[in-house]
Amino acid sequence: MTLSPARIGAYALLVLLGAVTGAAGVLVHAAWFPGGLLLALLATAGVFYGGMYATGTRSGVGASAAGWLVAIVLLTVSRPEGDLLIGGGSVSYAYMLGGMAIAVICATMMQLPPQAPPGARLGK
């Protein structure tokens, strides 16, 4: 499979979308417990599965998961003042581990959408 400029752009967009989803999830997951955690994990699942569906490959999950993971790691680091966005609580661990589990599930267990050959007719 060759990488066309459109496919490279799609993967770059998925990395950016994963990073935005991860950053938004960091801000929401502990704010409205348990609804915020569920919302953040549902958005994460939507981005991961949507990446696979849009590209037709499992690399779409990898691209969006890479952006999500980079955003999570960067927002986990504490500042010199002691401020941090992701604490050491169980809700934060549930968000981080839940997102990683969703990425693995989307990459390994879900079926890719069926690909019909071009010009094929049903019933013949």
Phi, psi and chi 1 to 4 in degrees:
 res  aa     phi    psi   chi1   chi2   chi3   chi4
   1 MET       -  125.5  177.4  176.0   78.5      -
   2 THR   -92.1  149.5   60.5      -      -      -
   3 LEU   -93.9  112.2  -72.4  176.5      -      -
   4 SER   -84.9  162.2   65.2      -      -      -
   5 PRO   -59.2  -31.9  -24.9   32.7      -      -
   6 ALA   -68.0  -40.2      -      -      -      -
   7 ARG   -68.5  -40.0 -174.0  167.6  -70.7  -85.8
   8 ILE   -62.9  -41.6  -68.2  170.7      -      -
   9 GLY   -64.1  -37.4      -      -      -      -
  10 ALA   -65.0  -42.3      -      -      -      -
  11 TYR   -66.2  -39.4  -72.2  138.3      -      -
  12 ALA   -64.0  -39.9      -      -      -      -
  13 LEU   -64.9  -37.9 -177.1   65.8      -      -
  14 LEU   -66.9  -37.1  -75.3  171.2      -      -
  15 VAL   -62.6  -45.1  169.0      -      -      -
  16 LEU   -64.5  -42.7 -178.6   64.5      -      -
  17 LEU   -64.9  -38.6 -170.2   59.9      -      -
  18 GLY   -64.4  -39.4      -      -      -      -
  19 ALA   -66.7  -41.1      -      -      -      -
  20 VAL   -65.8  -41.2  168.9      -      -      -
  21 THR   -65.4  -40.6  -55.7      -      -      -
  22 GLY   -64.1  -42.9      -      -      -      -
  23 ALA   -66.2  -40.5      -      -      -      -
  24 ALA   -66.1  -38.6      -      -      -      -
  25 GLY   -64.8  -35.8      -      -      -      -
  26 VAL   -62.0  -39.2  165.8      -      -      -
  27 LEU   -76.0  -26.7  -63.0  173.8      -      -
  28 VAL   -99.6  -29.5  169.8      -      -      -
  29 HIS   -59.9  -34.7   79.4  -82.0      -      -
  30 ALA  -100.9   -9.0      -      -      -      -
  31 ALA   -71.0  -45.1      -      -      -      -
  32 TRP  -123.8   71.1  -56.8  -56.5      -      -
  33 PHE   -71.3  136.7 -177.3   74.9      -      -
  34 PRO   -90.1   -5.7   34.7  -35.0      -      -
  35 GLY   -62.8  -37.8      -      -      -      -
  36 GLY   -66.1  -39.4      -      -      -      -
  37 LEU   -64.9  -44.9  177.0   62.8      -      -
  38 LEU   -64.4  -40.9  -67.0  174.6      -      -
  39 LEU   -62.5  -44.5 -179.7   66.8      -      -
  40 ALA   -63.9  -41.8      -      -      -      -
  41 LEU   -71.1  -34.5  -71.2  175.4      -      -
  42 LEU   -67.2  -39.8  -77.6  174.6      -      -
  43 ALA   -64.7  -39.4      -      -      -      -
  44 THR   -62.8  -45.9  -59.0      -      -      -
  45 ALA   -62.5  -39.1      -      -      -      -
  46 GLY   -63.7  -40.9      -      -      -      -
  47 VAL   -68.8  -41.8  167.6      -      -      -
  48 PHE   -66.7  -49.3  -67.5  164.9      -      -
  49 TYR   -68.6  -37.0 -174.1   73.0      -      -
  50 GLY   -62.6  -35.7      -      -      -      -
  51 GLY   -64.4  -40.4      -      -      -      -
  52 MET   -68.5  -41.1 -176.8  179.9   68.7      -
  53 TYR   -67.7  -39.8 -172.0   80.4      -      -
  54 ALA   -70.5  -38.6      -      -      -      -
  55 THR   -91.1  -21.9   61.0      -      -      -
  56 GLY    79.4    6.2      -      -      -      -
  57 THR  -132.0  164.5   64.0      -      -      -
  58 ARG   -75.6  -12.1  -74.4  175.0  167.6   62.0
  59 SER   -66.0  -23.9  -61.1      -      -      -
  60 GLY   -64.1  -37.4      -      -      -      -
  61 VAL   -66.1  -43.4  177.2      -      -      -
  62 GLY   -62.8  -39.1      -      -      -      -
  63 ALA   -66.9  -46.9      -      -      -      -
  64 SER   -70.6  -34.2   56.4      -      -      -
  65 ALA   -68.6  -33.9      -      -      -      -
  66 ALA   -64.6  -44.9      -      -      -      -
  67 GLY   -63.6  -40.1      -      -      -      -
  68 TRP   -62.4  -45.7 -178.5   85.6      -      -
  69 LEU   -67.3  -39.0 -170.6   60.8      -      -
  70 VAL   -63.1  -42.6  166.9      -      -      -
  71 ALA   -63.6  -41.8      -      -      -      -
  72 ILE   -63.5  -46.0  -64.5  -61.7      -      -
  73 VAL   -64.9  -42.5  168.4      -      -      -
  74 LEU   -66.3  -31.9  -70.3  177.2      -      -
  75 LEU   -86.9   -6.8  -67.1  173.6      -      -
  76 THR   -83.2  -26.2  -57.2      -      -      -
  77 VAL   -67.6  132.8  177.6      -      -      -
  78 SER   -83.7  152.8   64.6      -      -      -
  79 ARG   -88.6  166.4  -63.3  178.8   23.2 -179.7
  80 PRO   -60.3  -26.5  -22.7   29.8      -      -
  81 GLU   -76.3  -11.9  -64.0   86.2   13.2      -
  82 GLY    99.0    0.9      -      -      -      -
  83 ASP   -77.7  142.2  -60.4  -24.1      -      -
  84 LEU  -153.9  155.0   62.9  139.8      -      -
  85 LEU   -95.2  -30.2  -68.7  174.2      -      -
  86 ILE  -112.4  114.0  -62.9 -179.6      -      -
  87 GLY   -86.2 -168.3      -      -      -      -
  88 GLY   -98.3   20.7      -      -      -      -
  89 GLY   -81.8  169.1      -      -      -      -
  90 SER   -67.5  -30.5   60.4      -      -      -
  91 VAL   -66.7  -40.8  176.6      -      -      -
  92 SER   -66.2  -41.6  -62.6      -      -      -
  93 TYR   -65.4  -37.0  -72.4  132.4      -      -
  94 ALA   -63.6  -38.6      -      -      -      -
  95 TYR   -67.5  -47.5  174.3   62.8      -      -
  96 MET   -66.2  -49.2  -69.1 -172.8  -70.6      -
  97 LEU   -71.4  -34.5  -65.4  174.8      -      -
  98 GLY   -64.8  -41.2      -      -      -      -
  99 GLY   -64.6  -40.0      -      -      -      -
 100 MET   -66.2  -40.1  -70.6 -179.8 -145.0      -
 101 ALA   -65.0  -38.7      -      -      -      -
 102 ILE   -64.4  -39.2  -69.9  170.2      -      -
 103 ALA   -62.3  -42.9      -      -      -      -
 104 VAL   -66.0  -41.7  169.9      -      -      -
 105 ILE   -63.5  -45.3  -71.3  168.6      -      -
 106 CYS   -65.6  -34.5  -73.9      -      -      -
 107 ALA   -79.3  -24.4      -      -      -      -
 108 THR  -114.9  -32.0   58.2      -      -      -
 109 MET  -106.8  -27.0  -64.6 -168.3   67.0      -
 110 MET   -79.9  144.3  -67.8 -170.6  173.1      -
 111 GLN   -79.7  143.3  -62.6  -70.5  -33.9      -
 112 LEU   -71.4  152.4  -72.2  173.7      -      -
 113 PRO   -61.7  143.0    1.9   -2.6      -      -
 114 PRO   -64.6  137.8   19.6  -26.6      -      -
 115 GLN  -104.9  114.2  -60.3  -73.0  -25.4      -
 116 ALA   -85.3  138.7      -      -      -      -
 117 PRO   -64.5  146.1   14.3  -20.1      -      -
 118 PRO   -63.8  133.8   14.7  -20.1      -      -
 119 GLY    81.8    6.1      -      -      -      -
 120 ALA   -77.7  142.9      -      -      -      -
 121 ARG  -110.3  141.4  -67.4  179.2   51.6 -171.7
 122 LEU   -76.8  143.8  -63.2  176.0      -      -
 123 GLY    86.5    3.9      -      -      -      -
 124 LYS  -116.0      -  -69.6 -119.0  173.8 -170.1
